[in-house]
Protein backbone atom coordinates (compact mmCIF):
# COMPACT_ATOMS: atom_id res chain seq x y z
CA UNK A 1 0.00 0.00 0.00
CA UNK A 2 1.10 3.50 -0.73
CA UNK A 3 -0.62 6.73 0.29
CA UNK A 4 0.61 9.72 -1.73
CA UNK A 5 0.19 13.23 -0.36
CA UNK A 6 -1.09 11.88 2.97
CA UNK A 7 -1.05 13.72 6.29
CA UNK A 8 0.22 11.85 9.37
CA UNK A 9 -0.83 12.89 12.84
CA UNK A 10 2.41 13.05 14.84
CA UNK A 11 0.93 12.06 18.21
CA UNK A 12 0.58 8.29 18.55
CA UNK A 13 -2.68 6.62 19.58
CA UNK A 14 -1.74 4.49 22.60
CA UNK A 15 -4.08 1.90 24.16
CA UNK A 16 -3.91 -0.86 26.75
CA UNK A 17 -0.82 0.38 28.55
CA UNK A 18 1.18 0.82 25.34
CA UNK A 19 0.57 -2.70 24.04
CA UNK A 20 -1.46 -1.27 21.14
CA UNK A 21 -0.19 1.77 19.23
CA UNK A 22 -1.07 3.42 15.94
CA UNK A 23 -0.65 6.59 13.90
CA UNK A 24 -3.52 8.34 12.14
CA UNK A 25 -3.13 8.95 8.41
CA UNK A 26 -5.47 11.05 6.30
CA UNK A 27 -5.16 10.47 2.56
CA UNK A 28 -5.29 13.18 -0.10
CA UNK A 29 -8.91 12.16 -0.76
CA UNK A 30 -9.86 12.56 2.92
CA UNK A 31 -9.93 8.87 3.91
CA UNK A 32 -8.87 8.25 7.53
CA UNK A 33 -6.74 5.24 8.39
CA UNK A 34 -4.55 4.10 11.24
CA UNK A 35 -1.29 2.19 10.84
CA UNK A 36 -0.54 0.20 13.96
CA UNK A 37 0.95 -2.61 15.95
CA UNK A 38 -0.61 -4.81 18.65
CA UNK A 39 1.52 -6.90 21.00
CA UNK A 40 0.29 -10.35 22.12
CA UNK A 41 -2.69 -10.18 24.49
CA UNK A 42 -6.48 -9.96 24.54
CA UNK A 43 -8.02 -6.52 24.04
CA UNK A 44 -11.52 -5.00 24.01
CA UNK A 45 -12.37 -2.11 21.68
CA UNK A 46 -15.52 -0.06 21.11
CA UNK A 47 -16.30 1.31 17.65
CA UNK A 48 -18.14 4.42 16.55
CA UNK A 49 -17.80 4.21 12.76
CA UNK A 50 -17.54 0.94 10.82
CA UNK A 51 -13.95 -0.31 10.53
CA UNK A 52 -12.04 -2.68 8.27
CA UNK A 53 -8.77 -3.99 9.68
CA UNK A 54 -6.27 -5.39 7.17
CA UNK A 55 -3.85 -7.87 8.76
CA UNK A 56 -0.37 -7.27 7.36
CA UNK A 57 1.67 -9.46 9.72
CA UNK A 58 0.85 -11.79 12.62
CA UNK A 59 -2.21 -13.78 13.61
CA UNK A 60 -5.26 -13.04 15.71
CA UNK A 61 -8.73 -14.17 16.67
CA UNK A 62 -11.70 -11.79 16.82
CA UNK A 63 -15.05 -12.09 18.59
CA UNK A 64 -17.62 -9.53 17.45
CA UNK A 65 -20.34 -8.12 19.70
CA UNK A 66 -23.14 -10.61 20.40
CA UNK A 67 -21.10 -13.50 18.97
CA UNK A 68 -20.13 -16.60 20.91
CA UNK A 69 -17.41 -17.68 18.47
CA UNK A 70 -13.93 -16.49 17.58
CA UNK A 71 -12.86 -16.11 13.93
CA UNK A 72 -9.19 -16.47 13.01
CA UNK A 73 -7.24 -14.07 10.78
CA UNK A 74 -3.78 -14.08 9.21
CA UNK A 75 -1.80 -11.86 6.81
CA UNK A 76 -3.88 -10.89 3.78
CA UNK A 77 -7.19 -11.16 5.67
CA UNK A 78 -9.53 -8.26 6.43
CA UNK A 79 -11.69 -7.97 9.55
CA UNK A 80 -14.98 -6.06 9.16
CA UNK A 81 -16.25 -4.44 12.36
CA UNK A 82 -19.69 -2.74 12.47
CA UNK A 83 -20.06 0.81 13.74
CA UNK A 84 -21.51 1.57 17.20
CA UNK A 85 -20.38 -1.83 18.42
CA UNK A 86 -17.48 -3.56 20.14
CA UNK A 87 -15.15 -6.50 19.66
CA UNK A 88 -12.48 -8.53 21.40
CA UNK A 89 -9.22 -9.34 19.69
CA UNK A 90 -6.80 -12.05 20.84
CA UNK A 91 -3.31 -11.45 19.45
CA UNK A 92 -1.09 -14.54 19.40
CA UNK A 93 1.94 -12.89 17.79
CA UNK A 94 2.82 -9.27 17.00
CA UNK A 95 0.10 -7.91 14.71
CA UNK A 96 0.89 -5.24 12.12
CA UNK A 97 -2.28 -3.73 10.67
CA UNK A 98 -4.01 -0.96 8.73
CA UNK A 99 -7.45 0.11 9.93
CA UNK A 100 -9.78 1.86 7.46
CA UNK A 101 -12.63 3.99 8.84
CA UNK A 102 -15.83 4.59 6.88
N, C-alpha and C positions, 0 to 999 in steps of 0.2 A: 504494500500500500504506500501511496505517496500523496501527500496533501500539499499542493503548491499554494503559495500566498496565504498560508494559514497563520492564525494568531494563537500563541501559546500563553496561557495564564501562568505566570512565574510561580505563584504560591501553590505548593502541592496540596492535594486533597489527602488527608491522613485519617484512617479509620482503624478501629480495633487495636489501639495501642501501637500503631505504626506497622502492623502486620499486613495492612492493605494500603497502598499508596497509588495515586494517579495524578496526571496532569491534564487539565482541560485544554482542548484544542477546538478552535472555531475555524471552519474552512472558509475559503473565499466566497462560497455560496451561502454561508450562514449556518451550515450544519454544525451541531455541537457533538463532540466526541470526548471520551477520556481514554488515555493510554496509561495502562497501569500494570501493577504486579501485586499478587496475593501470595503470601507465605502459607505453608501448610497450616491447616486449622479448619474449624467450622465457624461460619459467620452468618449473621442474620442482617438482611438489608430490606429497607422499605423503598418503594418506588413511587414517584409522582407521575412522570410521563412513562410511556412504554419504552423499553430498552431492548437492544439486541447486543449480546456480548459475543464477540468473535474470539475463540480460543486460539492463540498463536503458539503457545508452548505450555506443556504441563497437562495434567488431568484433573478432573473434578467431577463431583456429583452435585445435582441441584434438585431441591424439592420446592416446587411452587406452592403458593398459598392454597389451602384446602386440598392438597394432594397428600396421599399417604405413601407415595412411592418416590424413590430417587431415580433420576435419569443420569446416565454417565456421558461425559463429553471429553473429547481429546482434540489435539491440534487439527484445524480445518473445520471444526464444528461451530455452529452458532446457537446461542441460547436465547430464546425469545421470552421476555418477561413482560406481563401486562402492566399497564399504568395503574396507579392507585392500589397497589398490592404490596406483597412482600415475598421474599424467598430466602431459603437457607442454601448455602453453598459449602460443600466439604471439599477442601483442597488437599490432595494427597501428595502433590509435588509442586514446586514453584509454578505459579500460573501467570503467564504473560498474556495480556488481553487488550482488546479495543472494545469500548462500549459506545454504541451509537444511540443517541436519544432522538425520539420522534417529536 
